[in-house]
Amino acid sequence: MESQRAKQLLEKYLNGTCSHQEKIIFESWYNNEVKNREDKPGTVDFIEQQTKIYNRLPKPTSTKTIAFKWASSIAAAIALIILGLYFFKNNDTVKPVNTNTPTYANDVAPGSNKAVLTLANGKTINLNDTKSGIVIKGSQLTYDDGTAIQNLNIKANPISTITTPRGGQYNVELPDGTTVALNAASTLKFPSTFSGLVTRTVELTGEGYFQVAKDKQHPFIVKSADQQIEVLGTHFNVSSYADETHIKTTLVEGSVKVTSNGKTQLLKPNQQSIATAKGISIRDVDTEEAIAWKNGLFIFDNEPLESVLRKVARWYNVEIVYTNGIPNNTFIGSVSRFDQVSKVLNVLESTGSVHFKIEGRRITVLK
């Protein structure tokens, strides 16, 4: 962990202001890295603070902890934690970090900026993978760095669609200034202009993070499968994949009204709705987990292996095959989305509870 980041987390940890995920990360980093390192962070008075930290650490529980380092760069030079953590709930023994990377027949690169824009007249545009998003303003269609895409009269095409493949992500700024970050295997349908419309309605499949421009006269509506979200101006994440049994809507800021199968719930910040065929349930959450993908991370909080690997499959565009059923393991921690898939699998294998084989774009779960 970078010394400055370590110092910041140390200060937040000691004064009790760190988030749930920061608490997990710091405690695991401390337990697995700092105590065994000779090169203590230069900006942290390690010896002086050691007793204070130790007294705040939770007593050993039925958790086996494995940590691994990762490094990556994120757009806009956002400084992220340089330590990914992985926890396997098994027994009260702490297993040392396995630093030996298993050998695989081949490796798979992480996803990147990929998307296809389809206009209402059927014209398709393969968006530039060196750009991160598109902007729609009036009749102008540009990338988010101002580069023109094509000289198009998009007003003549009322409904457009942007689709990210498995292994892709992309951003779009809609005509009203609303921005949407699309995760892998997602589709957003939207009008080329909201002018003259009573509501600003879009349709989403997959996952998207919305930052909705405020307009009290024209509510913003997101339709996903059997769910509808109505907002005036807010930040929220929607996960609505066909291979999941539910739709998750996580509110970061503002308020939203979620309607599904005839039932409506109001969400407050730091709440998440889970919509299924049986109804809608609400729970309090740490929003960092829901939007981690947008910030270049996987964050798991007591998440089953099958769910973890579905996310891996979408982002790395791989097939997951189970040879002996699905292991009943749950995981807590964070993993970089910018490493090769072997790095992620190595962390999972470090528990000794599961093993993998990579053949082309197929990952076989051996145990």
C-alpha positions in Angstrom: 0.0 0.0 0.0 1.4 3.4 -0.8 2.6 5.3 2.3 0.4 8.3 1.8 -2.7 6.1 1.3 -1.6 4.1 4.4 -1.4 7.2 6.4 -4.8 8.4 5.3 -6.4 5.1 6.1 -4.6 4.9 9.4 -5.9 8.3 10.4 -9.4 7.5 9.3 -9.3 4.1 11.0 -8.1 5.6 14.4 -10.7 8.3 14.4 -13.5 6.0 13.3 -14.4 7.7 10.1 -13.4 5.0 7.5 -16.1 3.2 5.5 -16.9 -0.4 5.9 -14.8 -1.4 2.9 -11.9 0.8 4.0 -12.0 -0.9 7.4 -11.9 -4.3 5.8 -9.0 -3.2 3.6 -6.9 -1.6 6.3 -7.3 -4.3 8.9 -6.4 -7.0 6.4 -3.5 -5.0 5.0 -2.2 -4.5 8.5 -2.6 -8.1 9.6 -1.0 -9.6 6.4 1.5 -7.0 5.3 2.7 -4.4 7.7 3.6 -6.7 10.7 5.9 -8.7 8.5 7.5 -5.9 6.6 10.9 -4.3 7.3 10.2 -1.3 5.1 7.5 0.3 7.2 5.7 3.2 5.5 7.9 6.2 5.9 5.1 8.7 6.5 3.5 6.6 9.2 4.9 6.3 12.7 4.4 2.6 12.8 5.8 1.8 16.2 3.9 4.6 17.9 0.6 3.6 16.4 1.0 -0.1 16.6 -0.7 -0.6 20.0 -3.6 1.7 19.1 -4.2 -0.2 15.9 -3.9 -3.6 17.6 -6.5 -2.6 20.2 -9.0 -1.6 17.6 -8.6 -4.8 15.5 -11.3 -7.4 15.8 -10.4 -10.6 17.5 -9.8 -13.6 15.2 -13.0 -15.1 13.8 -13.8 -17.9 11.4 -12.1 -16.2 8.5 -9.1 -17.3 6.5 -7.4 -14.2 5.0 -5.4 -14.0 1.9 -4.0 -10.7 0.5 -2.4 -9.9 -2.8 -1.0 -6.8 -4.4 -2.2 -5.2 -7.6 -1.3 -2.2 -9.6 -3.2 -0.4 -12.3 -3.9 3.1 -13.6 -7.4 4.6 -13.8 -8.6 7.4 -16.1 -8.1 10.9 -14.6 -5.2 9.5 -12.5 -7.5 8.5 -9.7 -5.3 7.1 -6.9 -6.7 3.8 -5.8 -5.5 1.4 -3.1 -2.6 -0.7 -4.4 -3.7 -3.7 -2.4 -6.4 -6.1 -3.3 -7.8 -8.4 -0.6 -9.5 -11.7 -0.7 -11.2 -13.5 2.2 -12.4 -17.1 2.3 -14.7 -18.1 5.2 -13.5 -21.4 6.4 -12.1 -21.8 9.9 -10.2 -19.9 12.5 -6.8 -20.4 10.9 -5.0 -17.5 9.1 -3.4 -18.9 6.0 -0.2 -17.2 4.8 -0.3 -15.4 1.5 0.5 -17.7 -1.5 2.9 -15.7 -3.7 3.4 -18.5 -6.2 1.3 -17.8 -9.2 -0.2 -21.1 -10.7 0.8 -21.9 -14.3 -2.0 -21.8 -16.8 -2.0 -22.8 -20.4 -2.9 -19.3 -21.4 -4.2 -16.0 -19.9 -7.0 -13.6 -20.6 -6.7 -9.8 -20.7 -9.2 -7.7 -18.8 -12.0 -5.8 -20.5 -11.6 -2.3 -22.0 -13.5 0.5 -23.6 -15.7 -1.2 -26.3 -19.1 -0.3 -27.5 -21.3 -0.1 -30.6 -23.7 2.7 -31.3 -26.8 1.9 -33.3 -29.0 4.6 -34.7 -32.7 4.3 -35.4 -32.1 4.0 -39.1 -30.0 0.9 -38.5 -26.6 2.5 -39.0 -24.0 1.1 -36.6 -20.8 2.8 -35.4 -18.0 0.8 -33.7 -16.9 3.3 -31.2 -13.2 4.1 -30.7 -11.6 1.9 -28.1 -9.1 4.6 -27.3 -11.9 6.8 -26.1 -14.0 6.3 -23.0 -17.4 7.8 -23.9 -19.7 9.8 -26.3 -21.5 13.1 -25.9 -24.8 14.0 -27.6 -25.5 17.7 -27.8 -28.2 18.8 -30.3 -27.2 17.5 -33.7 -23.6 16.9 -32.6 -22.3 13.5 -31.8 -18.7 13.5 -30.4 -16.4 11.6 -28.1 -16.0 12.9 -24.6 -12.7 14.6 -25.5 -14.5 16.7 -28.2 -13.4 14.6 -31.2 -16.2 14.4 -33.8 -17.5 10.9 -34.5 -19.3 11.6 -37.8 -21.3 14.5 -39.3 -24.7 13.0 -38.4 -28.1 14.6 -38.1 -29.0 12.5 -35.1 -32.3 14.4 -34.6 -33.5 12.4 -37.6 -33.0 9.2 -35.6 -35.2 9.5 -32.5 -34.1 6.4 -30.6 -30.5 5.3 -30.5 -28.9 2.3 -28.7 -25.4 1.9 -27.2 -24.3 -1.6 -26.5 -21.2 -2.9 -24.6 -20.1 -6.5 -25.3 -18.8 -8.9 -22.7 -15.4 -7.5 -21.9 -16.4 -3.9 -22.7 -17.5 -0.7 -20.9 -18.4 2.8 -22.1 -19.8 6.1 -21.0 -22.6 8.2 -22.7 -23.7 11.8 -22.0 -27.3 12.2 -23.0 -28.9 15.3 -24.5 -30.1 16.6 -21.1 -26.6 16.3 -19.6 -27.3 13.0 -17.7 -24.3 10.7 -17.8 -24.4 6.9 -17.8 -21.5 4.6 -17.3 -22.2 1.2 -18.8 -20.7 -2.0 -17.5 -19.9 -5.1 -19.6 -22.7 -6.8 -21.5 -25.1 -3.8 -21.2 -27.5 -1.9 -23.5 -29.0 1.5 -23.2 -31.7 2.8 -25.4 -32.3 6.5 -25.4 -33.9 9.3 -27.5 -31.5 11.5 -29.5 -33.4 14.5 -28.0 -35.7 15.0 -25.0 -37.2 18.1 -26.5 -41.0 18.0 -26.5 -41.2 14.9 -24.3 -43.0 14.9 -20.9 -40.6 12.4 -19.4 -37.0 11.6 -20.1 -37.3 7.8 -20.6 -34.5 5.4 -21.3 -34.2 1.6 -21.2 -31.4 -0.4 -19.7 -30.4 -4.1 -19.7 -27.2 -5.0 -17.9 -25.6 -2.5 -15.5 -25.3 1.2 -15.5 -24.4 4.0 -13.2 -26.6 7.1 -13.7 -25.9 10.7 -12.7 -29.2 12.4 -13.7 -29.4 16.0 -14.6 -32.0 17.8 -12.5 -35.2 18.8 -14.3 -38.3 19.0 -12.0 -40.6 19.5 -15.0 -39.4 16.3 -16.8 -38.9 13.3 -14.6 -36.2 10.8 -15.6 -37.3 7.2 -16.0 -35.2 4.1 -16.3 -37.0 0.9 -17.5 -35.3 -2.4 -16.8 -37.1 -5.7 -17.4 -40.1 -5.5 -15.0 -38.8 -2.6 -13.1 -39.2 1.2 -13.5 -37.2 3.9 -11.7 -38.4 7.5 -11.6 -36.2 10.3 -10.5 -35.8 14.1 -10.8 -32.0 14.3 -10.3 -29.8 11.8 -8.5 -26.9 9.3 -8.6 -27.7 5.6 -8.6 -26.6 2.2 -9.9 -28.9 -0.3 -11.6 -27.9 -4.0 -12.1 -30.4 -5.8 -14.3 -28.7 -8.8 -16.0 -30.7 -11.6 -17.6 -28.6 -14.3 -15.8 -29.4 -12.8 -12.4 -32.6 -13.6 -10.4 -33.1 -10.0 -9.3 -32.6 -6.3 -10.2 -30.5 -4.3 -7.8 -30.9 -0.5 -7.6 -28.5 1.3 -5.3 -29.0 4.9 -4.4 -25.9 7.1 -3.9 -27.5 10.5 -3.8 -30.9 12.0 -4.0 -34.1 9.9 -4.0 -35.8 7.5 -6.4 -39.1 5.7 -6.7 -38.7 2.0 -7.7 -41.8 0.2 -9.1 -41.8 -3.5 -9.9 -44.7 -5.9 -10.4 -47.2 -3.3 -9.2 -45.3 -2.5 -6.0 -43.5 0.8 -5.3 -40.7 1.6 -2.9 -38.9 4.9 -2.2 -35.1 4.7 -1.8 -33.0 6.9 0.4 -29.2 7.4 0.0 -27.2 4.3 0.9 -30.1 2.0 0.4 -30.5 -0.8 -2.2 -33.7 -2.3 -3.5 -33.8 -5.9 -4.7 -36.7 -6.6 -7.1 -37.8 -10.1 -7.8 -40.9 -11.8 -9.1 -42.1 -11.9 -5.4 -41.7 -8.2 -4.7 -39.2 -5.5 -3.6 -37.1 -5.6 -0.5 -35.0 -2.7 0.8 -31.7 -2.9 2.7 -29.0 -0.5 3.9 -25.7 -0.9 2.0 -22.2 0.5 1.6 -22.6 2.0 -1.9 -18.8 1.5 -2.6 -19.5 -2.2 -3.4 -22.3 -1.4 -5.9 -20.2 1.1 -7.9 -16.8 -0.5 -7.4 -16.9 -1.7 -11.0 -17.0 1.9 -12.2 -13.9 2.7 -10.1 -11.9 -0.3 -11.5 -12.5 -2.8 -8.7 -14.5 -5.9 -7.9 -15.7 -5.6 -4.3 -17.3 -8.7 -2.8 -19.2 -8.7 0.5 -20.1 -12.3 1.6 -20.6 -13.0 -2.1 -21.1 -16.6 -3.3 -18.4 -18.0 -5.7 -21.0 -18.4 -8.5 -21.9 -14.7 -8.3 -18.2 -13.7 -8.2 -17.5 -15.8 -11.3 -20.4 -14.4 -13.2 -18.9 -11.0 -12.9 -15.5 -12.4 -13.9 -17.1 -14.0 -17.0 -18.7 -10.7 -18.1 -15.7 -8.6 -17.7 -13.1 -11.0 -19.1 -15.5 -12.4 -21.7 -14.9 -16.0 -20.7 -17.0 -19.1 -20.2 -17.2 -20.7 -16.7 -17.5 -24.4 -16.4 -18.0 -26.4 -13.2 -16.7 -30.0 -13.1 -18.0 -31.1 -9.7 -20.9 -28.7 -8.9 -20.6 -25.2 -7.6 -18.5 -24.8 -4.4 -20.4 -23.3 -1.5 -17.9 -20.6 -0.6 -18.4 -16.9 0.1 -15.9 -14.1 -0.3 -15.2 -10.6 1.1 -12.6 -8.2 -0.3 -11.6 -6.2 -3.3 -9.8 -7.2 -6.5 -8.5 -5.0 -9.4 -10.4 -5.3 -12.6 -7.3 -4.3 -14.6 -5.2 -7.4 -13.9 -5.0 -10.5 -16.2 -7.6 -13.1 -15.2 -4.9 -15.3 -13.9 -4.2 -12.8 -11.1 -7.8 -13.0 -10.0 -7.9 -16.8 -10.2 -4.6 -17.0 -8.3 -6.1 -15.2 -5.4 -9.1 -17.6 -5.4 -6.7 -20.6 -5.6 -4.7 -19.3 -2.7 -7.4 -20.5 -0.3 -6.8 -24.1 -1.3 -10.5 -24.6 -1.6 -10.9 -24.1 -5.4 -8.7 -24.6 -8.5 -9.0 -23.5 -12.1 -7.9 -24.4 -15.6 -7.8 -21.9 -18.4 -8.2 -23.2 -21.9 -8.7 -20.4 -24.5 -11.6 -18.4 -23.1 -12.9 -21.2 -21.0 -12.3 -21.3 -17.3 -12.9 -24.7 -15.6 -13.6 -24.8 -11.9 -11.9 -28.0 -10.8 -12.8 -28.0 -7.1 
